[in-house]
Amino acid sequence: MIILAWILLVLFSIKAIINAVAVIYREGVETRLDHAISSIVGGLVVYFMISFLRM
């Protein structure tokens, strides 16, 4: 279970970084908003995974 949590943590961290870069380089307000929301959700998942691993 802990290994699965670490894998998800790494995957969502990479996804959040890619989305943040996409927000900077892409044009279009809708695309930026979509990627920003995805980054926020990814960040929350990472936060809860870290909290879970500390328990």
C-alpha distance matrix in Angstrom:
0.0 3.8 5.4 5.1 6.2 8.8 9.9 10.6 12.2 14.4 15.4 16.5 18.2 20.2 21.0 22.3 24.4 25.8 26.7 28.3 30.4 31.4 32.6 34.9 36.3 36.6 39.5 39.7 38.7 36.6 34.5 34.0 33.1 30.6 28.9 29.1 27.4 24.6 24.3 24.2 21.5 19.4 20.2 19.1 15.7 15.4 16.8 14.4 11.3 13.3 14.1 10.6 9.9 13.3 12.8
3.8 0.0 3.8 5.4 5.0 6.3 8.7 9.9 10.4 12.5 14.3 15.3 16.4 18.5 19.9 20.8 22.6 24.5 25.5 26.8 28.8 30.1 31.3 33.3 34.9 35.6 38.5 39.0 38.0 36.3 34.0 33.2 32.5 30.2 28.2 28.2 26.8 24.1 23.2 23.1 20.8 18.5 18.6 17.9 14.8 13.6 14.9 13.1 9.6 10.6 12.0 9.0 7.1 10.5 10.9
5.4 3.8 0.0 3.8 5.4 5.1 6.2 8.7 9.7 10.7 12.4 14.3 15.3 16.8 18.4 19.9 21.3 22.8 24.3 25.8 27.4 28.7 30.3 32.2 33.4 34.1 37.3 38.0 37.4 35.6 33.1 32.5 32.1 29.7 27.4 27.8 26.7 23.7 22.9 23.4 21.2 18.4 19.0 19.0 15.6 14.2 16.3 15.0 11.3 12.4 14.6 12.0 10.0 13.4 14.4
5.1 5.4 3.8 0.0 3.8 5.4 5.1 6.2 8.5 10.0 10.6 12.2 14.1 15.5 16.4 18.1 20.1 21.2 22.3 24.2 26.0 26.8 28.4 30.6 31.8 32.1 35.1 35.5 34.9 32.9 30.5 30.1 29.6 26.9 25.0 25.5 24.1 21.0 20.7 21.2 18.6 16.0 17.3 17.0 13.4 12.8 15.2 13.6 10.1 12.4 14.4 11.7 10.7 14.5 15.2
6.2 5.0 5.4 3.8 0.0 3.8 5.5 5.2 6.0 8.7 9.9 10.5 12.1 14.3 15.2 16.2 18.3 20.0 20.8 22.2 24.4 25.5 26.6 28.7 30.3 30.8 33.7 34.0 33.1 31.3 29.1 28.3 27.6 25.3 23.3 23.4 21.9 19.1 18.4 18.5 16.1 13.6 14.3 13.8 10.4 9.5 11.5 10.0 6.4 8.6 10.7 8.3 7.6 11.4 12.4
8.8 6.3 5.1 5.4 3.8 0.0 3.8 5.4 4.9 6.2 8.6 9.9 10.5 12.4 14.2 15.2 16.6 18.5 19.9 21.0 22.8 24.3 25.7 27.4 28.9 29.8 32.9 33.7 33.0 31.5 29.0 28.0 27.8 25.6 23.2 23.3 22.5 19.5 18.3 18.9 17.1 14.0 14.3 14.7 11.6 9.6 12.0 11.6 7.8 8.7 11.7 10.3 8.4 11.8 13.7
9.9 8.7 6.2 5.1 5.5 3.8 0.0 3.8 5.4 5.3 6.2 8.6 9.9 10.8 12.3 14.2 15.6 16.7 18.3 20.0 21.5 22.6 24.4 26.3 27.4 28.0 31.2 32.0 31.6 30.0 27.2 26.7 26.7 24.2 21.7 22.5 21.7 18.4 17.5 18.8 16.7 13.5 14.7 15.5 12.2 10.7 13.9 13.6 10.1 11.8 14.8 13.3 11.9 15.5 17.2
10.6 9.9 8.7 6.2 5.2 5.4 3.8 0.0 3.8 5.5 5.1 6.0 8.4 9.9 10.3 12.0 14.1 15.3 16.2 18.0 19.9 20.8 22.2 24.4 25.7 26.0 29.0 29.4 28.8 27.0 24.5 24.0 23.6 21.0 18.9 19.5 18.3 15.1 14.6 15.5 13.2 10.2 11.8 12.3 8.7 8.1 11.4 10.9 8.0 10.5 13.2 11.9 11.7 15.2 16.7
12.2 10.4 9.7 8.5 6.0 4.9 5.4 3.8 0.0 3.8 5.6 5.4 6.1 8.7 9.9 10.5 12.3 14.3 15.3 16.4 18.5 19.9 21.0 22.9 24.6 25.4 28.4 29.0 28.2 26.8 24.3 23.2 22.9 20.9 18.4 18.4 17.7 14.8 13.4 14.1 12.5 9.2 9.6 10.6 7.7 5.5 8.8 9.3 6.3 7.8 11.1 10.7 10.0 13.0 15.3
14.4 12.5 10.7 10.0 8.7 6.2 5.3 5.5 3.8 0.0 3.8 5.6 5.1 6.2 8.6 9.9 10.7 12.4 14.2 15.4 16.8 18.4 20.0 21.6 22.9 23.9 27.2 28.3 27.9 26.8 23.9 22.9 23.2 21.2 18.2 18.7 18.6 15.5 13.8 15.4 14.3 10.6 11.3 13.2 10.7 8.3 11.7 12.9 10.1 10.9 14.4 14.3 13.0 15.9 18.4
15.4 14.3 12.4 10.6 9.9 8.6 6.2 5.1 5.6 3.8 0.0 3.8 5.4 5.2 6.2 8.6 10.0 10.7 12.3 14.3 15.6 16.5 18.4 20.4 21.3 21.8 25.0 25.9 25.7 24.2 21.3 20.7 21.1 18.6 15.9 17.0 16.7 13.2 12.3 14.4 12.9 9.3 11.2 13.1 10.4 9.3 13.1 13.9 11.5 13.2 16.5 16.0 15.5 18.6 20.7
16.5 15.3 14.3 12.2 10.5 9.9 8.6 6.0 5.4 5.6 3.8 0.0 3.8 5.4 4.9 6.0 8.5 9.7 10.3 12.1 14.2 15.0 16.2 18.5 19.9 20.3 23.2 23.8 23.2 21.7 19.1 18.2 18.1 15.9 13.3 13.8 13.3 10.0 9.0 10.7 9.2 5.5 7.5 9.5 7.3 6.5 10.3 11.4 9.9 11.8 14.7 14.8 15.0 17.7 19.8
18.2 16.4 15.3 14.1 12.1 10.5 9.9 8.4 6.1 5.1 5.4 3.8 0.0 3.8 5.4 5.1 6.3 8.7 9.9 10.6 12.5 14.2 15.4 17.0 18.7 19.8 22.9 23.9 23.3 22.4 19.7 18.3 18.6 17.0 13.8 13.9 14.3 11.4 9.1 11.0 10.8 7.0 7.3 10.2 9.0 6.7 10.0 12.2 10.8 11.4 14.7 15.6 15.1 17.4 20.1
20.2 18.5 16.8 15.5 14.3 12.4 10.8 9.9 8.7 6.2 5.2 5.4 3.8 0.0 3.8 5.5 5.2 6.2 8.6 9.9 10.7 12.3 14.3 15.7 16.7 17.8 21.2 22.6 22.7 21.8 18.6 17.6 18.6 16.7 13.3 14.3 15.2 12.0 10.1 12.9 12.8 9.2 10.3 13.5 12.1 10.4 13.8 15.8 14.2 15.0 18.4 19.0 18.4 20.8 23.5
21.0 19.9 18.4 16.4 15.2 14.2 12.3 10.3 9.9 8.6 6.2 4.9 5.4 3.8 0.0 3.8 5.5 5.1 6.1 8.6 10.0 10.4 12.3 14.5 15.4 15.8 18.9 19.9 19.8 18.5 15.4 14.7 15.5 13.2 10.1 11.6 12.1 8.6 7.6 10.7 10.3 7.1 9.4 12.3 11.1 10.6 13.9 15.6 14.6 16.1 19.1 19.6 19.7 22.2 24.5
22.3 20.8 19.9 18.1 16.2 15.2 14.2 12.0 10.5 9.9 8.6 6.0 5.1 5.5 3.8 0.0 3.8 5.5 5.1 6.1 8.7 9.8 10.5 12.6 14.5 15.1 18.0 18.8 18.2 17.4 14.7 13.1 13.6 12.2 8.8 9.0 10.0 7.3 4.7 7.8 8.5 5.5 6.6 10.1 10.0 9.3 12.0 14.3 14.0 15.0 17.7 18.9 19.3 21.3 23.7
24.4 22.6 21.3 20.1 18.3 16.6 15.6 14.1 12.3 10.7 10.0 8.5 6.3 5.2 5.5 3.8 0.0 3.8 5.4 5.1 6.3 8.6 9.9 10.9 12.6 14.1 17.4 18.9 18.8 18.6 15.6 13.7 15.1 14.2 10.4 10.8 12.7 10.4 7.7 10.8 12.1 9.3 9.6 13.3 13.4 11.8 14.4 17.2 16.5 16.9 19.9 21.3 21.1 22.9 25.8
25.8 24.5 22.8 21.2 20.0 18.5 16.7 15.3 14.3 12.4 10.7 9.7 8.7 6.2 5.1 5.5 3.8 0.0 3.8 5.5 5.2 6.2 8.7 10.1 10.6 11.7 15.1 16.8 17.3 16.9 13.4 12.4 14.3 12.8 9.2 10.8 12.8 10.2 8.6 12.3 13.2 10.7 12.1 15.5 15.3 14.4 17.3 19.7 19.0 19.8 22.9 23.9 23.8 26.0 28.6
26.7 25.5 24.3 22.3 20.8 19.9 18.3 16.2 15.3 14.2 12.3 10.3 9.9 8.6 6.1 5.1 5.4 3.8 0.0 3.8 5.4 4.9 6.2 8.8 10.0 10.1 13.1 14.1 14.1 13.4 10.3 9.0 10.5 9.2 5.4 7.1 9.2 7.0 5.9 9.6 10.8 9.3 10.8 14.0 14.3 14.2 16.7 19.0 18.9 20.1 22.6 23.8 24.3 26.4 28.7
28.3 26.8 25.8 24.2 22.2 21.0 20.0 18.0 16.4 15.4 14.3 12.1 10.6 9.9 8.6 6.1 5.1 5.5 3.8 0.0 3.8 5.4 5.1 6.6 9.0 10.2 13.0 14.4 14.0 14.3 11.6 9.1 10.9 10.8 7.1 7.0 10.1 9.0 6.5 9.6 11.9 10.5 10.7 14.2 15.3 14.6 16.5 19.3 19.6 20.1 22.6 24.3 24.7 26.2 28.9
30.4 28.8 27.4 26.0 24.4 22.8 21.5 19.9 18.5 16.8 15.6 14.2 12.5 10.7 10.0 8.7 6.3 5.2 5.4 3.8 0.0 3.8 5.4 5.2 6.3 8.5 11.8 14.1 14.7 15.4 12.2 10.2 12.9 12.8 9.3 10.1 13.3 12.1 10.1 13.3 15.5 13.8 14.2 17.8 18.5 17.6 19.7 22.6 22.5 22.9 25.6 27.3 27.3 28.9 31.8
31.4 30.1 28.7 26.8 25.5 24.3 22.6 20.8 19.9 18.4 16.5 15.0 14.2 12.3 10.4 9.8 8.6 6.2 4.9 5.4 3.8 0.0 3.8 5.4 5.2 5.6 9.0 11.0 12.0 12.3 8.8 7.7 10.7 10.2 7.1 9.1 12.1 10.9 10.1 13.5 15.3 14.1 15.3 18.5 19.2 19.0 21.3 23.7 23.8 24.7 27.3 28.6 29.0 30.9 33.4
32.6 31.3 30.3 28.4 26.6 25.7 24.4 22.2 21.0 20.0 18.4 16.2 15.4 14.3 12.3 10.5 9.9 8.7 6.2 5.1 5.4 3.8 0.0 3.8 5.8 5.8 8.0 9.4 9.4 10.3 7.6 5.0 8.0 8.8 6.1 6.7 10.3 10.3 9.3 12.0 14.4 14.0 14.7 17.7 19.0 19.0 20.8 23.4 24.0 24.7 27.0 28.7 29.4 30.9 33.4
34.9 33.3 32.2 30.6 28.7 27.4 26.3 24.4 22.9 21.6 20.4 18.5 17.0 15.7 14.5 12.6 10.9 10.1 8.8 6.6 5.2 5.4 3.8 0.0 3.8 6.0 8.3 10.8 11.3 13.1 10.7 8.0 11.2 12.5 9.8 10.0 13.8 13.8 12.2 14.8 17.5 16.8 17.0 20.2 21.7 21.1 22.7 25.7 26.1 26.5 28.8 30.8 31.2 32.5 35.2
36.3 34.9 33.4 31.8 30.3 28.9 27.4 25.7 24.6 22.9 21.3 19.9 18.7 16.7 15.4 14.5 12.6 10.6 10.0 9.0 6.3 5.2 5.8 3.8 0.0 3.8 6.8 10.1 11.8 13.5 10.6 9.2 12.9 13.6 11.2 12.5 16.0 15.6 14.6 17.5 19.8 18.9 19.6 22.9 23.9 23.5 25.5 28.2 28.4 29.0 31.6 33.2 33.5 35.1 37.8
36.6 35.6 34.1 32.1 30.8 29.8 28.0 26.0 25.4 23.9 21.8 20.3 19.8 17.8 15.8 15.1 14.1 11.7 10.1 10.2 8.5 5.6 5.8 6.0 3.8 0.0 3.8 6.8 9.1 10.3 7.4 7.1 10.8 11.3 9.7 11.6 14.7 14.5 14.4 17.3 19.3 18.9 20.1 23.0 24.0 24.1 26.2 28.6 28.9 29.9 32.3 33.8 34.3 36.2 38.6
39.5 38.5 37.3 35.1 33.7 32.9 31.2 29.0 28.4 27.2 25.0 23.2 22.9 21.2 18.9 18.0 17.4 15.1 13.1 13.0 11.8 9.0 8.0 8.3 6.8 3.8 0.0 3.8 6.8 8.8 7.1 7.2 10.6 11.7 11.3 12.8 15.7 16.2 16.5 18.9 21.0 21.2 22.4 24.9 26.2 26.7 28.5 30.8 31.5 32.6 34.7 36.2 37.1 38.8 41.1
39.7 39.0 38.0 35.5 34.0 33.7 32.0 29.4 29.0 28.3 25.9 23.8 23.9 22.6 19.9 18.8 18.9 16.8 14.1 14.4 14.1 11.0 9.4 10.8 10.1 6.8 3.8 0.0 3.8 5.6 5.4 6.3 8.7 10.1 10.9 12.2 14.4 15.6 16.5 18.4 20.2 21.1 22.4 24.5 25.9 26.9 28.5 30.5 31.6 32.9 34.7 36.2 37.4 39.1 41.1
38.7 38.0 37.4 34.9 33.1 33.0 31.6 28.8 28.2 27.9 25.7 23.2 23.3 22.7 19.8 18.2 18.8 17.3 14.1 14.0 14.7 12.0 9.4 11.3 11.8 9.1 6.8 3.8 0.0 3.8 5.5 5.1 6.0 8.5 9.9 10.3 12.2 14.1 15.1 16.3 18.3 19.7 20.7 22.5 24.3 25.5 26.7 28.6 30.1 31.3 32.8 34.4 35.9 37.4 39.3
36.6 36.3 35.6 32.9 31.3 31.5 30.0 27.0 26.8 26.8 24.2 21.7 22.4 21.8 18.5 17.4 18.6 16.9 13.4 14.3 15.4 12.3 10.3 13.1 13.5 10.3 8.8 5.6 3.8 0.0 3.8 5.5 5.1 6.1 8.6 9.7 10.6 12.3 14.1 15.3 16.6 18.2 19.8 21.2 22.6 24.3 25.7 27.2 28.6 30.3 31.7 32.9 34.6 36.4 38.0
34.5 34.0 33.1 30.5 29.1 29.0 27.2 24.5 24.3 23.9 21.3 19.1 19.7 18.6 15.4 14.7 15.6 13.4 10.3 11.6 12.2 8.8 7.6 10.7 10.6 7.4 7.1 5.4 5.5 3.8 0.0 3.8 5.5 5.1 6.2 8.5 10.0 10.6 12.2 14.2 15.4 16.3 18.2 20.0 21.1 22.4 24.2 25.9 26.8 28.5 30.3 31.4 32.8 34.7 36.5
34.0 33.2 32.5 30.1 28.3 28.0 26.7 24.0 23.2 22.9 20.7 18.2 18.3 17.6 14.7 13.1 13.7 12.4 9.0 9.1 10.2 7.7 5.0 8.0 9.2 7.1 7.2 6.3 5.1 5.5 3.8 0.0 3.8 5.4 5.2 6.0 8.6 9.8 10.3 12.2 14.2 15.0 16.2 18.3 19.8 20.8 22.2 24.3 25.4 26.7 28.4 30.0 31.2 32.9 34.9
33.1 32.5 32.1 29.6 27.6 27.8 26.7 23.6 22.9 23.2 21.1 18.1 18.6 18.6 15.5 13.6 15.1 14.3 10.5 10.9 12.9 10.7 8.0 11.2 12.9 10.8 10.6 8.7 6.0 5.1 5.5 3.8 0.0 3.8 5.5 5.0 6.2 8.6 9.8 10.5 12.3 14.1 15.2 16.6 18.4 19.9 21.0 22.7 24.3 25.7 27.0 28.6 30.2 31.7 33.4
30.6 30.2 29.7 26.9 25.3 25.6 24.2 21.0 20.9 21.2 18.6 15.9 17.0 16.7 13.2 12.2 14.2 12.8 9.2 10.8 12.8 10.2 8.8 12.5 13.6 11.3 11.7 10.1 8.5 6.1 5.1 5.4 3.8 0.0 3.8 5.5 5.3 6.3 8.7 10.0 10.8 12.3 14.2 15.6 16.7 18.4 20.0 21.4 22.6 24.5 25.9 27.0 28.7 30.6 32.2
28.9 28.2 27.4 25.0 23.3 23.2 21.7 18.9 18.4 18.2 15.9 13.3 13.8 13.3 10.1 8.8 10.4 9.2 5.4 7.1 9.3 7.1 6.1 9.8 11.2 9.7 11.3 10.9 9.9 8.6 6.2 5.2 5.5 3.8 0.0 3.8 5.4 4.9 6.0 8.6 9.8 10.2 12.0 14.2 15.1 16.2 18.1 19.9 20.7 22.3 24.2 25.4 26.6 28.5 30.5
29.1 28.2 27.8 25.5 23.4 23.3 22.5 19.5 18.4 18.7 17.0 13.8 13.9 14.3 11.6 9.0 10.8 10.8 7.1 7.0 10.1 9.1 6.7 10.0 12.5 11.6 12.8 12.2 10.3 9.7 8.5 6.0 5.0 5.5 3.8 0.0 3.8 5.4 5.0 6.2 8.7 9.7 10.4 12.4 14.3 15.2 16.4 18.5 19.9 21.0 22.6 24.3 25.7 27.1 29.1
27.4 26.8 26.7 24.1 21.9 22.5 21.7 18.3 17.7 18.6 16.7 13.3 14.3 15.2 12.1 10.0 12.7 12.8 9.2 10.1 13.3 12.1 10.3 13.8 16.0 14.7 15.7 14.4 12.2 10.6 10.0 8.6 6.2 5.3 5.4 3.8 0.0 3.8 5.4 5.1 6.2 8.5 9.8 10.6 12.4 14.2 15.3 16.7 18.4 20.0 21.1 22.5 24.4 26.0 27.5
24.6 24.1 23.7 21.0 19.1 19.5 18.4 15.1 14.8 15.5 13.2 10.0 11.4 12.0 8.6 7.3 10.4 10.2 7.0 9.0 12.1 10.9 10.3 13.8 15.6 14.5 16.2 15.6 14.1 12.3 10.6 9.8 8.6 6.3 4.9 5.4 3.8 0.0 3.8 5.5 5.2 6.0 8.5 9.9 10.6 12.3 14.2 15.4 16.4 18.4 20.0 20.9 22.5 24.5 26.1
24.3 23.2 22.9 20.7 18.4 18.3 17.5 14.6 13.4 13.8 12.3 9.0 9.1 10.1 7.6 4.7 7.7 8.6 5.9 6.5 10.1 10.1 9.3 12.2 14.6 14.4 16.5 16.5 15.1 14.1 12.2 10.3 9.8 8.7 6.0 5.0 5.4 3.8 0.0 3.8 5.5 5.0 6.0 8.6 9.8 10.4 12.1 14.3 15.1 16.4 18.3 19.8 20.9 22.6 24.7
24.2 23.1 23.4 21.2 18.5 18.9 18.8 15.5 14.1 15.4 14.4 10.7 11.0 12.9 10.7 7.8 10.8 12.3 9.6 9.6 13.3 13.5 12.0 14.8 17.5 17.3 18.9 18.4 16.3 15.3 14.2 12.2 10.5 10.0 8.6 6.2 5.1 5.5 3.8 0.0 3.8 5.4 5.0 6.2 8.7 9.9 10.4 12.4 14.2 15.3 16.5 18.3 20.0 21.3 23.0
21.5 20.8 21.2 18.6 16.1 17.1 16.7 13.2 12.5 14.3 12.9 9.2 10.8 12.8 10.3 8.5 12.1 13.2 10.8 11.9 15.5 15.3 14.4 17.5 19.8 19.3 21.0 20.2 18.3 16.6 15.4 14.2 12.3 10.8 9.8 8.7 6.2 5.2 5.5 3.8 0.0 3.8 5.4 5.1 6.2 8.7 9.8 10.7 12.3 14.3 15.3 16.4 18.4 20.1 21.5
19.4 18.5 18.4 16.0 13.6 14.0 13.5 10.2 9.2 10.6 9.3 5.5 7.0 9.2 7.1 5.5 9.3 10.7 9.3 10.5 13.8 14.1 14.0 16.8 18.9 18.9 21.2 21.1 19.7 18.2 16.3 15.0 14.1 12.3 10.2 9.7 8.5 6.0 5.0 5.4 3.8 0.0 3.8 5.4 5.1 6.2 8.6 10.0 10.5 12.4 14.3 15.2 16.5 18.6 20.3
20.2 18.6 19.0 17.3 14.3 14.3 14.7 11.8 9.6 11.3 11.2 7.5 7.3 10.3 9.4 6.6 9.6 12.1 10.8 10.7 14.2 15.3 14.7 17.0 19.6 20.1 22.4 22.4 20.7 19.8 18.2 16.2 15.2 14.2 12.0 10.4 9.8 8.5 6.0 5.0 5.4 3.8 0.0 3.8 5.4 5.1 6.1 8.7 9.8 10.6 12.3 14.2 15.3 16.7 18.8
19.1 17.9 19.0 17.0 13.8 14.7 15.5 12.3 10.6 13.2 13.1 9.5 10.2 13.5 12.3 10.1 13.3 15.5 14.0 14.2 17.8 18.5 17.7 20.2 22.9 23.0 24.9 24.5 22.5 21.2 20.0 18.3 16.6 15.6 14.2 12.4 10.6 9.9 8.6 6.2 5.1 5.4 3.8 0.0 3.8 5.4 5.0 6.2 8.5 9.9 10.5 12.2 14.2 15.4 16.9
15.7 14.8 15.6 13.4 10.4 11.6 12.2 8.7 7.7 10.7 10.4 7.3 9.0 12.1 11.1 10.0 13.4 15.3 14.3 15.3 18.5 19.2 19.0 21.7 23.9 24.0 26.2 25.9 24.3 22.6 21.1 19.8 18.4 16.7 15.1 14.3 12.4 10.6 9.8 8.7 6.2 5.1 5.4 3.8 0.0 3.8 5.4 5.2 6.1 8.6 9.8 10.4 12.2 14.3 15.6
15.4 13.6 14.2 12.8 9.5 9.6 10.7 8.1 5.5 8.3 9.3 6.5 6.7 10.4 10.6 9.3 11.8 14.4 14.2 14.6 17.6 19.0 19.0 21.1 23.5 24.1 26.7 26.9 25.5 24.3 22.4 20.8 19.9 18.4 16.2 15.2 14.2 12.3 10.4 9.9 8.7 6.2 5.1 5.4 3.8 0.0 3.8 5.5 5.0 6.2 8.6 9.7 10.5 12.4 14.5
16.8 14.9 16.3 15.2 11.5 12.0 13.9 11.4 8.8 11.7 13.1 10.3 10.0 13.8 13.9 12.0 14.4 17.3 16.7 16.5 19.7 21.3 20.8 22.7 25.5 26.2 28.5 28.5 26.7 25.7 24.2 22.2 21.0 20.0 18.1 16.4 15.3 14.2 12.1 10.4 9.8 8.6 6.1 5.0 5.4 3.8 0.0 3.8 5.5 5.2 6.3 8.6 10.0 10.8 12.8
14.4 13.1 15.0 13.6 10.0 11.6 13.6 10.9 9.3 12.9 13.9 11.4 12.2 15.8 15.6 14.3 17.2 19.7 19.0 19.3 22.6 23.7 23.4 25.7 28.2 28.6 30.8 30.5 28.6 27.2 25.9 24.3 22.7 21.4 19.9 18.5 16.7 15.4 14.3 12.4 10.7 10.0 8.7 6.2 5.2 5.5 3.8 0.0 3.8 5.4 4.9 6.0 8.6 9.8 10.8
11.3 9.6 11.3 10.1 6.4 7.8 10.1 8.0 6.3 10.1 11.5 9.9 10.8 14.2 14.6 14.0 16.5 19.0 18.9 19.6 22.5 23.8 24.0 26.1 28.4 28.9 31.5 31.6 30.1 28.6 26.8 25.4 24.3 22.6 20.7 19.9 18.4 16.4 15.1 14.2 12.3 10.5 9.8 8.5 6.1 5.0 5.5 3.8 0.0 3.8 5.4 5.0 6.2 8.7 10.1
13.3 10.6 12.4 12.4 8.6 8.7 11.8 10.5 7.8 10.9 13.2 11.8 11.4 15.0 16.1 15.0 16.9 19.8 20.1 20.1 22.9 24.7 24.7 26.5 29.0 29.9 32.6 32.9 31.3 30.3 28.5 26.7 25.7 24.5 22.3 21.0 20.0 18.4 16.4 15.3 14.3 12.4 10.6 9.9 8.6 6.2 5.2 5.4 3.8 0.0 3.8 5.4 5.1 6.3 8.9
14.1 12.0 14.6 14.4 10.7 11.7 14.8 13.2 11.1 14.4 16.5 14.7 14.7 18.4 19.1 17.7 19.9 22.9 22.6 22.6 25.6 27.3 27.0 28.8 31.6 32.3 34.7 34.7 32.8 31.7 30.3 28.4 27.0 25.9 24.2 22.6 21.1 20.0 18.3 16.5 15.3 14.3 12.3 10.5 9.8 8.6 6.3 4.9 5.4 3.8 0.0 3.8 5.5 5.2 6.6
10.6 9.0 12.0 11.7 8.3 10.3 13.3 11.9 10.7 14.3 16.0 14.8 15.6 19.0 19.6 18.9 21.3 23.9 23.8 24.3 27.3 28.6 28.7 30.8 33.2 33.8 36.2 36.2 34.4 32.9 31.4 30.0 28.6 27.0 25.4 24.3 22.5 20.9 19.8 18.3 16.4 15.2 14.2 12.2 10.4 9.7 8.6 6.0 5.0 5.4 3.8 0.0 3.8 5.5 5.4
9.9 7.1 10.0 10.7 7.6 8.4 11.9 11.7 10.0 13.0 15.5 15.0 15.1 18.4 19.7 19.3 21.1 23.8 24.3 24.7 27.3 29.0 29.4 31.2 33.5 34.3 37.1 37.4 35.9 34.6 32.8 31.2 30.2 28.7 26.6 25.7 24.4 22.5 20.9 20.0 18.4 16.5 15.3 14.2 12.2 10.5 10.0 8.6 6.2 5.1 5.5 3.8 0.0 3.8 5.5
13.3 10.5 13.4 14.5 11.4 11.8 15.5 15.2 13.0 15.9 18.6 17.7 17.4 20.8 22.2 21.3 22.9 26.0 26.4 26.2 28.9 30.9 30.9 32.5 35.1 36.2 38.8 39.1 37.4 36.4 34.7 32.9 31.7 30.6 28.5 27.1 26.0 24.5 22.6 21.3 20.1 18.6 16.7 15.4 14.3 12.4 10.8 9.8 8.7 6.3 5.2 5.5 3.8 0.0 3.8
12.8 10.9 14.4 15.2 12.4 13.7 17.2 16.7 15.3 18.4 20.7 19.8 20.1 23.5 24.5 23.7 25.8 28.6 28.7 28.9 31.8 33.4 33.4 35.2 37.8 38.6 41.1 41.1 39.3 38.0 36.5 34.9 33.4 32.2 30.5 29.1 27.5 26.1 24.7 23.0 21.5 20.3 18.8 16.9 15.6 14.5 12.8 10.8 10.1 8.9 6.6 5.4 5.5 3.8 0.0
